[in-house]
Amino acid sequence: MRRKVNLGPDFHDEPIRTCIGCGDRRSINSMVRIIEKDGEPKLDLENTTSGRGAYLCHDATCLEQAFKTCSLAQILCLACIPDDFETEFLNAIKQ
């Protein structure tokens, strides 16, 4: 079943992406992009780095769900995600 999403009146102005944690669809500016660089996940807070990426909501539960289902590692084609990445992500969404 598809989820209904209220994207607001100007939703056509911005690209829409799906969170790999919760599956909600939101505008690209309301999410955090994670990319693979040199075999490790990195935050792309400016959405400017080219390459394969995944999007997460600004929510710790979405990151936990992505870790639980291993979807972050699969999407970024990584064997595993370092433990310190969770701390880096949580610090980034607090700012």
N, C-alpha and C positions, 0 to 999 in steps of 0.2 A: 504494500500500500504506500502510495506517495504521500509525503508530508506536505501540508500546506504551509507556505512560508510567506510572511508579510515582509516584503522587502522595501516597502515605502514607495512614495510616489515617483522617485527619481531612480528606480532600480535599473533602468535601461542605460544609465550613464556609466555604470561601473560593471566590470566583469563579476560573475558569480562563481564561487568555488564551493566544494563540498568538504566539510570537516571530516577527517579520517577517524576521529574519535567518536563523535555523536551522530554523524551523518547529516547534520543540518546544512542547508544551503544558505550562504550569506555573501555579502559583497566582499570583494577582495581586501578592501581597506579595514574591515572589521575582524580580520583573521591574521594569524602569524604564519609565515611561510618558513618551512624547514627544507633545506637543501642538503645534498650529499657533496662534500668537498674533501678530497684526499682521503676517502674511505671513512669519514666521520660526518655525523649530522651537524649542521651549522644553522643558526638562525639567520634569516634574511629579512630583517625588520623593514628594509626599504623597498622590498619586492623588485630589486634591480638586477640581481644576479641571474645569469642565464643558466639553464640546465634543469634537470629533473628536480621536482619539488613536491612537497605535500603541505596541506593547509590544516591548521588547528584553530579552534576558537580560543579566545582569551580566557580559558577555563582549565583549571588543574584536572578536573574530572575527565576532560577530553584527552589529555595527555595520558592519564592513567589507563583509559580505555584503549588508546592506541598501543601502549606497552603491553597490556593484557592480551590483546588479540594479535600482537606482533605485526600489525599492519604498517607501522612506521618503518620498521626494518625491511619489510617486503617491498613497499613502494619505493624506498630509496635504494633498494638492491644492496643492503648491508647485511652482514652476518649477525651483528648484534649492535645494540645501542649502548654506549657507555653510561655508567650510573650517574656520573656528574652532569649529564645532559639535562636531567630532570631539574636539577638545581638552577642551571643556566636558563632554562625555559621559565621557571617560576619567577626568577628575578626579572626577566624581560617583561613578563605580563604585569608585574607590579608597577612598572614605570609608565 
